[in-house]
Amino acid sequence: MSDSVPYLSIVATSRNDDHGGDLAGRTQVFVDTLAAHCAAYNLSAELILVDWNPPADTPPLAATIRRTEANSPLDIRVITVPAAVHRRFEHAGSLPLFQMKAKNAGIRRARGRFVLATNIDIVLSAQLAAYIGARKLQPGRLYRVERHDISPAPPVGVPLDAVLNFCESHVIRVNRRDASIDTRDGVSSPVYPKRHRVLGHLPRDLLRDIAHGVMPWTRNGRANIRANWSYIHDEFARPPLMTNASGDFMLMDRDSWFDLHGYAEWDIYSFHLDAIFCHQAAASGRREAFLEPPRLVWHIEHARGSGFVPEDPDSLWRRLEAAGVPWLKGERAQQIIRDLHRGQLTPEINDGNWGLAGLDLEERPLADAGEAS
């Protein structure tokens, strides 16, 4: 590995348990396309794969995938978080991978000027790769893009252009700022309930007063506004960030990741934690930089119930409930976000030991195709 500082670190986590189906195939497409993009733009980068709590009965993650772009400037290394470390955390017996703890461990050990936190089933569009490859990213920005879901998975081992063309022609869902839209039937699933620009932000009891003729300029109306002013202020003051499918693309300078101590490291399923991080960054004064399509990422659809899909969220909740795994409910997540923007919760949710600080974790480079593992 070169001693020079790479422009970009890419961090993702997984384990060799076939989560979501054909995990090895999805990961190989992810690795191959990243390496090809870096070769196309001569982008100095490193990919950090965090193998969290490797199953004892399967080969390690590094043995299931290979580096196939020999001439790419992308360095690839695998960091292993052993089962003994995993067992330190609550619910370790029912939740085999703590996604945000794992990503933080990778971010903590990243060397790049900028760090992209993403997942192992993501393909960057050519336009997005070109934007990053131009090396004009700015510190103090959280870069976000739309995620477009595809099915089936692209073929493994084909040229980059073939993968990109396949992704573009197999989109089943577009995850936009306010809604996820199913391209097969046109059904739109709002990220949050759609509200009127003004009235939709007002508390229900104030709207009820208005419906019964008690106007805001009357004595009772003014009293109701005063009683609910904190809530009204919070709703209007909170920035309308792009939090839909946010965990698949979060790009920010390394110093900002360290200043914010990474994602919240609660011992729960990762749902909402990525969206909360968007607000951690905003509450700290860092601006969202939303890149319009065609600068986007494609996400390879996995088995129903292995992750959240807007058409059938209950399949995930049923699986988590059956396993005894807790997760943040929507209202609690919104309360945390309000507290961040009120200044009642510091943007640095974790302490200074975030990212498994101080632990000497095993690292190994990813083998080239044809090499022994």
N, C-alpha and C positions, 0 to 999 in steps of 0.2 A: 504494500500500500504506500502511496506517495506521502511524503511528509508535508507537502503543501496543503493549505487549507482549501477544501473544495468549495465551489460556489454554492452548491445545494446538497443538503442531506434529505433523504426520503426515508421515513420511518413507518413501518407497518408491523403488525403482530399476527401470529397464528400458532397452531400446533398441529401435529400430524394425526388428527382424529377424524378427518373427512367431514368436518362440520359443514353443513350446507350442500354436501355432495360434490364429487370431483374436485376436491380442494387442491390436489396437486396440479391438475390441469389449469384451473383458474389462476393459481399462483404462478405457474410457468408462463402463461400469457402475460401476466403483470410484469414479471421479471424481464421477459424478452422484449416487450414493447418499450419499457423504460430504457433498457440498454440501447435499443435501436434509436430512440429519440436522442439520447445523449451522444451517440455516434453522429447523428445527422447534424447536430449543432455544436459538436466538439465541446460539450458541456461537462466541465469538471464536477462530478457528483459522486455521492456514496449512497448506497441503499443499505439500510440497517433493518434486518428482519429479526424480530424478537420472538424466539421460540419459548413460549411461556408454558411451564409445567408440562414438559414432554411426556406423553403416555409411555408407560414402561413396556408395553407390549407391541410398540411399533417403532420403526427407525426414526431418528430425529428428523426435524424439518429439513436440515441441510442435505440429508440423503435422498430427499424426494424430488428435488429440483436441481437444475443445472444452469450454469452460465453458458449461453450459446453464442453471444456476440463477443468474440475474442478481441476485436479491435475497438471496442467501446471504451471511452474514458470513465465508465461507471464502475467504481469499486463496490463490491458486495460482501458484506460480512453478516454473520448470524451470531446474535447474542442469546445465550441460553439462561433462562431463569428457572432453576431446578425446582422440583416438587417440594423440597424441604422449605424453600422460601415461600412458595405458594401456600403451604399449609399454615403459615403464620396468620393468615387473614380469616376473618369471620366468613362463614358460608363457603369456605374452600372446598368442602366435600360435595357441594351441589353446584358450584359454579367453577368449571375447570379453567377458565381464562378470565382474568380481570383486565379487560381491554385497555382501560385508561392508565392503570398502573403500568401495564406492559409498554404502551406507547411512551409514557413518561420515562421509563427506563431507557428506551432508545433515544429519546430527545436529549436526555441528560448526557448521553455518551456521543451525541452527534458533534461533528467537527465543522460542518458547513456554515457559511455566512448566513444562509437562510435554511429553514427547516420546513419540509412538507410532511405533515402527518396525514396518512391515508390508510387504505386497506388493501388486502392482497387480491382483490377481484376488480381492480380499477384499471382502465386504459385511458390515458390522456389523449385528447384530440391533437391533431397536427398543429392547429392554430394555437392551442394552449402551450404545447411544447415549444413552439417558436417564440411565444411571448416570454417564457422563462429563459429560453436560450439566448434571447437578446440581452440578458444580464442587466436589466433596467429596474429590477425590483427595488422598492424603497423600504427602509426600516420604519418601524412604527405603523405599519399597515398590516391588517389581516386580510389576505387575499382569499376570495370566495368565488365559486363558480356554480353553475347548474350541474346536477347529476342526471344523466339520461340512462335509464335501465334497459338492458338488452337481454334477449333470450331467443335461441339457445346460446351457449358459450361459443366464442370464436374457436376455430381449429387451432391446435398447437403446432408450432414448427413451421408456420408459413411466414412470408415476408410481411414487414410492417404495413405496407400499403394495403395488403389483402386483409389484415386484421381491421384496419381503420374503415375500409369499405364495408366489411361485414358488420361492424358495430353500427355504422350509419344507417344501414338498411334493415336492422333488426331491433329497433327501438320499440319497447312496449310501454314505457312510462317516462314522462318528463317531470322532474321535480323542480318546480319553480319557487319563487319567493313565497307566494301565498298559497300555493296548492300543488298537489301532485295529480297529473292528468294522464289517464290511461289512454294510450293511442289506439287501442283495439276497440273500445266502445265509447270513448269520449267522456267517460265519467271523471269528474273533478272532485278530488278529496281535499278540502281546505286544511292548511296547516293548523290554523286556529279558526274558530267560528268567525265567519265574515261579518264585519260590523260597519255600520254607517260611519262616514268619515268623522262626524262629530257625535251624533246621538249614540252611536254604538259604543262609545267609550264611557258613557255616563252610567252610574250605578242604577240598578233596577228600581230602587225605591224612588229615585229622582224621576226616572222615566214614568213610573206609576203615577207620581204626583202630576206630571204634565198631562198624562192621559186623562186624569180626572179634573183637569182645568186649573190646577195649582201651578201657575207660571213661575219661572225663576225670579222674576222681578217683584213677586209678591212677598209678604213677610215670611210665610211658610216656605216658599220656594227658595228665598235667600238663605234661610236657616238650614235647609237641606243641603244646599251647595256648600255652606261653611262646614257642615258636619262631614261631608264627603270630599272635602277639598284635597286631602292628602291622596286619596284614591284617584281622583280625577287628574291631579298633577302627575302622579306616577304613570298613568296610562298615556298621557300626552308627551311626557318627557322621555319615555323609554324609546330609544331609536328603533326604527323598523328594520332590523337586521335580517340578513339572509341566513336563517337557521335550518332550513329544510335540507335534510340529508347532509348535514354539515360535517359529520365525522369523516367523510370520504375525501375531503379536500380542505385542509387548513394550512395555509402557507404564510409564514411570518419569519422575521429575522430571529436568529438564535438568541440574541440578547433579550428580546421581548419574551420569548418562551421561558427563559431563565428568570427574568424579572417577575413573571406571573406565576412561577412555580408549576407550570404545566396544568394539565386537566385535574379536576377534583378527584382525589383518590379515595372515594368512599367505597366500602365493601358491599357493593350492590351491582346489579346489571347495569350496563353502560348507557341505557336509554336516557336521553335529555342531557347527559353530561357534556356532550359536544356543543349543544345549543347554549348551555350555560357558559361554556368557555367563550363563545362569541360575545356574550355580554360581559364577561370578565375583562376581555380585551377592550371593549367599548368603554366600560366604567373606568378603566385606567387611562383613558385618553387616546387610545389607539384607534385609528379609523378603519372602517371596513372599506376594502377596495374590491368591488364586485366587477368581475370580468364578464362581459356579455358573450353569449353564444355567437359564433361557433367555438369560442374558448370554453371548453367544457370537459367533463370526464364522463366516460361510460362505465356503468357498473354491471357486472355479470350477475344476472339473477340467480339466486340459490334456492334451495328447497324451502317450501312454505313452512313457516313456524320456526325456522332457524334464525330469522331476523324479522324486523318490522316491515310490513307492507300495508299501505293505506286501505286496500280493499278487504283485508282480513287481519286486523290487528289482534283479534281475540285468539288466534292460533298461537301467537307468541306468548300472550299473557297466560293462556292455559298451560303451556309448557313450563313457564317459569313458576307458576303456582304449584304445579305438580312436583316440581323439584325443590320447592321451598326457597326460591331465590327472590329477594326483594328488589324493587325498582322504584324510581321516583315517579309518583303520579303527577299528572299535568298541573294541577293546582299548586302542589308543593314546589314544583319547578318554577312556576310563575312567581311564587312568593320569594324564592331565592333570587330570581332576576330582579324583582322590585327592590329587594334589600340591597343588591349590588348598586343599583342606580340611586338609591337613597343615601348611600354611604354607610349603611348599617352592617354591611358585610364587605370586608376588604377583597379586592380582586385577587389577591394572593391567598387563595383558600387553603392551600397546603402549607405546611411549615417548611423549613429549609432542608429537610431530609427527603423531599419529594424525589421520585425517580429512582428509588432504591439507592440513594446516595451512600457512598462508603462501602458498598458491596463489590467484591471482586468477582465479576461475572465472566464466565467462559465466553471467549469470542473465537470465531474461526471464519476464514474466507470461504465463500461459496465455490465449489469445485467447478472447473470447466467441463463441458460435455466430453465424455469419454474418460475422464479421470476417475480414479477410485475415490470413494467418499471417505 
